[in-house]
Every structure is written in C-alpha cells, then in structure tokens.
Amino acid sequence: MVDKLTEKQVNKLNTKKGLLALLSKEPFNLERGLRYVNYQKKLKKLQVELIRLQTWAIDNNERIIIVFQGRDAAGKGGAIRRLTERINPRHMRIVALPKPTKDEQSQWYFQRYVEQFPKAGEIVFFDRSWYNRAVVEPVNGFCTQEEYQIFMNQVNDFEKMILESGIHLVKIYMSISKKEQAKRFEDIKRNPLKQWKMTKLDEKAQLLWDQYTEYKDAMFKKTNTKISPWKIIRANRKTEARVNVINHVLERIPYDKNLEV
C-alpha cells in the first residue's frame, strides 16, 4: 500500500488519466491508480515502437504472423487490442475463425488458416489458430484422436515451411490460474456488456481444467521448438501481461528501431 505520496506521484494522479484511474473503481485505491498511470505511460511508448515495426514491415514487404493461444478469459483479445489500436488498420488483420464449414472439414486441416496468411507488408493476428487442434478440439471431442495425432505429427513441419517462406512467426500463450479464470467468468456473467463473450465452451472450462492442462503440456513439449518457440505470458494481471506481450513481439521481430515515425 502507498502510505505517503511523493510530489511526483501526486502530479501523476492529478492528471486526466490519473483521476480516471483513481475514480473508475471503488473503493478508491491510490496504488492501483498509480499502477494504471504508469501502465498507460509504458503502453504509449511501446505503441510508438509498434508503429515503427509496422512501418518497417510495409517498407520492406515483410509478412508477420502473431498467434495467440490460451485458456478462455486469459486476455487474448485485450492484448490484441493494445497491439493493434494505434497501428495502420490497412496493413493488419485480426483473424478469429468460426467453427469450420462442411467444405472446410473435408479439406487439409491447415488450409483455412493458410488462406488467412499475410500479404507483403501485412501483420496478421490470430486470436486462436491452428493450435485449437492441439488443445481445445481434443478436450471437447471436436476431433478424433487420429486427427489429433496427425496434427501433432505435421505442425512442426508446417511451421518450418512458414518460416522458410520468409514469414515471421510469433507464438504467444496467455496463462492464467484456475482461480483467476473463475473470477473473470463471474465478471463476464454479471456485466451486460460482456455477457456475449460467455460461450458453452467457457461454461465447461473449469470442469475440464485438468484435461486442458494435460493437452497444453503435450503441445508445449512437442511444438516449443528452437526455430518456433512459444512465449508463455503470465496473465493474472492484465496490464502487466499486455506490456509483456508487446515487449515480446518487439523483441522477436528484427525491425529497424531507428526508423522515424
């Protein structure tokens, strides 16, 4: 807890963002308010770097894929929004595919994802990806064990082909505790502006927690390769997770950090 504020801390809170952070949630919490102001300051600097990264990608016809996986309510969507809210929307896409159609079910599993891959100068953010078959689908009975094994046998070669074609691939897994997931589900259920987020899969997520863990661990063991590693982001605290996500993306993509924007 903050016992006594310094002059610098008072000045931070005595701003539009500081007052908003302080008054937005009861009971009033000075420490939380200061933390949020510091987060907003960090976020602004990081978003400038994301603009620089995107400018480099456009100028050099680079193609970038950023994959987000994680448990339900882990904050994937929130992290993607902070990554994309300041960059040029004409040169990026967010892909969140619905369940496959009958035609797609008859195709090679990876095909509908390949159709969403970036063109020159574009960044594509996958809010869940082909890795649904590694965890979500087998846990919920949406694929057979044979289909699961075929996927696991093919995925590393698939990603090797992506990288060898010149596409930059970043894989991020948002990790939360079982207790935090339950807390977020309750918040979603109580909030009429968020209730649309709750799905039938979400409702079973707590009951199937251990099964998700088993398949998640198998996914990491098989697909956390040297050329295509996973980055696990601890996401119990949303603001900290978002900063860590952006920092990781900036570290993984070899953009020109000296570009003027």
C-alpha positions as CSV (number, residue, x, y, z in Angstrom):
1,M,0.0,0.0,0.0
2,V,1.1,3.6,-0.6
3,D,1.4,5.3,2.8
4,K,2.6,8.7,1.7
5,L,2.6,10.1,-1.8
6,T,5.6,11.9,-3.2
7,E,5.2,15.1,-5.2
8,K,5.8,13.2,-8.4
9,Q,3.1,10.6,-7.6
10,V,0.7,13.4,-6.7
11,N,1.3,15.0,-10.1
12,K,0.7,11.7,-11.8
13,L,-2.6,11.2,-10.2
14,N,-3.6,14.9,-10.7
15,T,-4.0,14.4,-14.4
16,K,-7.0,13.3,-16.5
17,K,-5.7,9.7,-16.8
18,G,-4.7,9.7,-13.1
19,L,-8.1,10.9,-11.9
20,L,-9.9,8.5,-14.2
21,A,-7.8,5.6,-12.9
22,L,-8.4,6.6,-9.3
23,L,-12.2,7.2,-9.6
24,S,-13.1,4.4,-12.0
25,K,-13.4,1.7,-9.4
26,E,-14.5,1.6,-5.8
27,P,-13.1,1.5,-3.2
28,F,-10.5,4.2,-4.2
29,N,-7.0,2.7,-4.3
30,L,-4.0,5.0,-4.7
31,E,-1.6,2.1,-5.5
32,R,-3.9,0.8,-8.3
33,G,-4.3,4.3,-9.6
34,L,-0.6,4.9,-9.8
35,R,0.0,1.5,-11.3
36,Y,-2.5,2.3,-14.1
37,V,-1.0,5.7,-14.9
38,N,2.5,4.0,-15.2
39,Y,1.0,1.3,-17.4
40,Q,-0.6,3.9,-19.7
41,K,2.8,5.7,-20.0
42,K,4.6,2.4,-20.8
43,L,1.9,1.4,-23.3
44,K,2.2,4.7,-25.2
45,K,5.9,4.2,-25.7
46,L,5.5,0.6,-26.7
47,Q,2.8,1.5,-29.2
48,V,5.1,4.0,-30.8
49,E,7.6,1.2,-31.3
50,L,4.8,-1.0,-32.8
51,I,4.2,1.8,-35.4
52,R,7.9,1.7,-36.2
53,L,7.8,-2.1,-36.6
54,Q,4.8,-1.8,-38.9
55,T,6.4,0.9,-41.0
56,W,9.5,-1.3,-41.4
57,A,7.2,-4.2,-42.4
58,I,5.4,-2.1,-45.0
59,D,8.6,-0.6,-46.4
60,N,10.3,-4.0,-46.7
61,N,7.3,-6.1,-47.8
62,E,7.7,-8.2,-44.7
63,R,5.0,-10.7,-43.6
64,I,4.3,-11.2,-39.9
65,I,2.0,-13.7,-38.1
66,I,1.3,-13.4,-34.4
67,V,-0.5,-16.3,-32.9
68,F,-2.4,-16.1,-29.6
69,Q,-3.5,-19.1,-27.7
70,G,-4.5,-19.6,-24.0
71,R,-7.3,-20.6,-21.8
72,D,-10.8,-19.0,-22.0
73,A,-10.8,-15.5,-20.4
74,A,-7.0,-15.3,-20.4
75,G,-7.0,-11.9,-22.0
76,K,-6.0,-12.7,-25.6
77,G,-8.5,-10.2,-27.1
78,G,-7.4,-7.4,-24.8
79,A,-3.8,-8.0,-25.6
80,I,-4.5,-7.9,-29.3
81,R,-6.5,-4.7,-29.0
82,R,-3.5,-3.0,-27.4
83,L,-1.2,-4.3,-30.1
84,T,-3.4,-3.0,-32.9
85,E,-5.2,0.1,-31.7
86,R,-2.5,2.6,-32.8
87,I,-1.2,0.9,-36.0
88,N,-2.4,1.4,-39.5
89,P,-5.5,-0.8,-40.0
90,R,-5.0,-1.0,-43.7
91,H,-1.9,-3.1,-43.2
92,M,-3.0,-5.5,-40.5
93,R,-5.8,-8.0,-39.8
94,I,-7.2,-9.8,-36.8
95,V,-8.3,-13.3,-37.6
96,A,-10.7,-15.2,-35.3
97,L,-12.2,-18.0,-37.4
98,P,-15.5,-19.6,-36.5
99,K,-16.0,-23.4,-36.5
100,P,-15.2,-24.9,-39.9
101,T,-17.9,-25.3,-42.5
102,K,-18.6,-28.7,-44.1
103,D,-16.4,-27.9,-47.0
104,E,-13.6,-26.8,-44.7
105,Q,-14.0,-30.0,-42.7
106,S,-13.2,-32.0,-45.8
107,Q,-10.0,-30.0,-46.5
108,W,-6.5,-30.3,-45.2
109,Y,-6.7,-29.0,-41.6
110,F,-4.3,-26.2,-42.1
111,Q,-5.8,-25.0,-45.3
112,R,-8.3,-22.4,-44.0
113,Y,-5.5,-20.9,-41.8
114,V,-3.1,-20.6,-44.8
115,E,-5.8,-18.7,-46.7
116,Q,-5.6,-16.0,-44.0
117,F,-1.8,-15.6,-44.2
118,P,-0.4,-12.1,-44.7
119,K,0.4,-10.5,-48.0
120,A,3.5,-8.3,-48.3
121,G,3.7,-5.6,-45.7
122,E,1.0,-7.0,-43.6
123,I,0.7,-8.2,-40.0
124,V,-2.0,-10.9,-39.2
125,F,-3.0,-11.5,-35.6
126,F,-4.6,-14.9,-35.0
127,D,-7.0,-14.9,-32.0
128,R,-6.7,-18.6,-31.6
129,S,-5.2,-20.5,-34.5
130,W,-4.4,-24.0,-35.9
131,Y,-3.4,-24.8,-32.3
132,N,-7.1,-25.3,-31.5
133,R,-6.5,-28.9,-32.6
134,A,-3.7,-29.3,-30.1
135,V,-5.9,-28.5,-27.0
136,V,-9.5,-27.2,-27.5
137,E,-10.7,-29.7,-30.0
138,P,-9.4,-33.0,-28.4
139,V,-10.6,-31.8,-24.9
140,N,-14.1,-31.1,-26.2
141,G,-14.4,-34.0,-28.6
142,F,-14.3,-31.9,-31.7
143,C,-11.7,-34.1,-33.4
144,T,-10.8,-37.8,-33.2
145,Q,-7.6,-39.0,-31.6
146,E,-6.3,-39.9,-35.1
147,E,-6.9,-36.3,-36.3
148,Y,-5.2,-35.0,-33.2
149,Q,-2.1,-37.3,-33.8
150,I,-1.9,-36.3,-37.5
151,F,-1.9,-32.6,-36.5
152,M,0.8,-33.1,-33.9
153,N,2.9,-35.0,-36.5
154,Q,2.5,-32.3,-39.1
155,V,2.5,-29.0,-37.1
156,N,6.3,-28.5,-36.7
157,D,6.9,-29.2,-40.4
158,F,4.1,-26.8,-41.2
159,E,5.7,-24.0,-39.2
160,K,9.1,-24.8,-40.7
161,M,7.6,-24.2,-44.1
162,I,6.1,-20.9,-42.9
163,L,9.4,-19.7,-41.6
164,E,11.4,-20.9,-44.7
165,S,8.9,-18.9,-46.9
166,G,10.1,-15.7,-45.2
167,I,7.2,-15.1,-42.9
168,H,7.9,-14.0,-39.3
169,L,6.0,-16.2,-36.8
170,V,5.5,-15.3,-33.1
171,K,3.6,-17.7,-30.8
172,I,2.2,-16.4,-27.6
173,Y,0.3,-18.4,-24.9
174,M,-1.6,-16.4,-22.3
175,S,-1.6,-18.2,-19.0
176,I,-4.0,-17.7,-16.0
177,S,-4.7,-19.5,-12.8
178,K,-7.9,-21.6,-12.3
179,K,-9.0,-19.1,-9.6
180,E,-8.5,-16.1,-11.8
181,Q,-10.4,-17.7,-14.7
182,A,-13.3,-18.4,-12.4
183,K,-13.2,-14.7,-11.2
184,R,-13.2,-13.5,-14.8
185,F,-16.1,-15.7,-15.7
186,E,-18.2,-14.3,-12.9
187,D,-17.3,-10.8,-14.0
188,I,-18.4,-11.6,-17.6
189,K,-21.7,-13.1,-16.3
190,R,-22.5,-10.0,-14.2
191,N,-21.6,-7.5,-16.9
192,P,-24.3,-7.0,-19.6
193,L,-21.7,-5.5,-21.9
194,K,-19.6,-8.6,-21.7
195,Q,-22.1,-11.4,-21.5
196,W,-21.8,-12.2,-25.2
197,K,-18.3,-13.4,-24.5
198,M,-19.5,-16.4,-22.5
199,T,-19.9,-19.5,-24.6
200,K,-20.8,-23.1,-23.9
201,L,-17.1,-24.0,-24.0
202,D,-16.4,-21.3,-21.4
203,E,-19.0,-22.8,-19.1
204,K,-17.2,-26.2,-19.2
205,A,-13.7,-24.8,-18.9
206,Q,-13.4,-25.0,-15.1
207,L,-14.7,-28.6,-15.1
208,L,-12.2,-29.6,-17.8
209,W,-9.3,-27.7,-16.3
210,D,-7.1,-30.7,-15.8
211,Q,-7.7,-32.1,-19.3
212,Y,-6.8,-28.7,-20.8
213,T,-3.6,-28.8,-18.7
214,E,-2.7,-32.3,-20.0
215,Y,-3.1,-31.3,-23.7
216,K,-1.5,-27.9,-23.2
217,D,1.6,-29.6,-21.7
218,A,1.8,-32.0,-24.6
219,M,1.5,-29.1,-27.0
220,F,4.5,-27.3,-25.4
221,K,6.6,-30.4,-25.3
222,K,6.1,-31.1,-29.0
223,T,5.9,-27.6,-30.5
224,N,8.1,-25.4,-28.4
225,T,10.9,-25.7,-30.9
226,K,14.2,-23.8,-31.3
227,I,13.0,-22.2,-34.6
228,S,9.4,-21.6,-33.5
229,P,9.3,-21.2,-29.7
230,W,6.3,-20.4,-27.5
231,K,6.3,-17.4,-25.2
232,I,4.2,-18.0,-22.1
233,I,2.8,-14.7,-20.7
234,R,1.6,-14.8,-17.1
235,A,-1.7,-13.0,-17.4
236,N,-3.4,-12.9,-14.0
237,R,-2.7,-9.1,-14.0
238,K,-4.0,-7.8,-17.4
239,T,-2.0,-4.6,-17.6
240,E,1.3,-6.3,-16.9
241,A,0.5,-9.1,-19.4
242,R,-0.2,-6.6,-22.2
243,V,3.1,-4.8,-21.7
244,N,4.9,-8.1,-21.7
245,V,3.2,-9.2,-24.9
246,I,4.1,-6.1,-26.7
247,N,7.7,-6.3,-25.5
248,H,8.0,-9.9,-26.7
249,V,6.7,-9.0,-30.2
250,L,9.2,-6.1,-30.4
251,E,12.0,-8.5,-29.3
252,R,11.1,-11.3,-31.8
253,I,10.7,-9.2,-34.9
254,P,14.0,-7.8,-36.2
255,Y,12.6,-4.4,-37.3
256,D,14.7,-1.2,-37.7
257,K,14.5,0.5,-34.4
258,N,15.9,3.8,-35.8
259,L,13.0,4.5,-38.2
260,E,11.3,7.8,-37.8
261,V,7.6,7.7,-37.3
